Each structure stands twice: as structure tokens, then as C-alpha cells.
């Protein structure tokens, strides 16, 4: 399956690594390419691509949104609203860059994203991610 990951933070990288290990193709959309240049151990044979947020969103059959909550709207718009049409979005937004396992606590987050992306099926997921 093709998965587009929006966000090159620890959450995005750990999920990307897991998706790769079970055979999915991924593109990590980032505005900070150097954060993933040496992400995987060079001896590993897993292949992934990095690109813009738009590249990742248009590529993915499923899109994973793992960004700081305060960057969510900006990232969705940079990825292109049209790239989310009729897809599944796994929302793993979080509220504190010091604790990436904590998701945003605003009760209306999902409603806000659904209003931005009315033709997207959104699943809120993962409130804690172990880095090991």
C-alpha cells in the first residue's frame, strides 16, 4: 500500500519505519529534508522517499498526519486539499514538541480537520508512541 506521511518528526519516522518493515511504500513529506537524511541505518535495505507535503499527500492511498497541532492547518494547505479527497487520513497530531506521544487536547480537533477535509475519512489514532 502507498502511505504518505506528513511530518518528519520522531512520530513520523517511527511510523514510517514500521510501515516499511511490513512492506508498504512511503513518502515522508517534510519541509526539513535534513531531519531524515540519515534516518535509516545505511545497511538497511528499506527504501523510502522524501518529498514535499504535497508529494506525500498525492502519493498516499492513506495519509498519516503527524504534526504539531499548531502547524496542522498550514501543513494541510501546503499538502493541497485536493490530495486528501476520498482518502483515509490517520490523524496523529500532538500538542507538545517535547512530548511527541501526547496528542492535542482540544476536543474539537477532529471536527476542525473534518471541516477542512469534508470528503476525507478521518481516524484519530495513537495517543502514545514508544520510541524503542
Secondary structure, DSSP 4 states (H G I P E B T S, - for coil): -EEEEE--SHHHHHHHHHHHHTT-EEEEE-S-GGGTTT-S-TT-----EEE-HHHHHHH-SEEEE--BGGGHHHHHHHH-GGGGTT-EEEE--BS-TT-TTPBP--TTHHHHHHHHTTTSEEEE--S-----
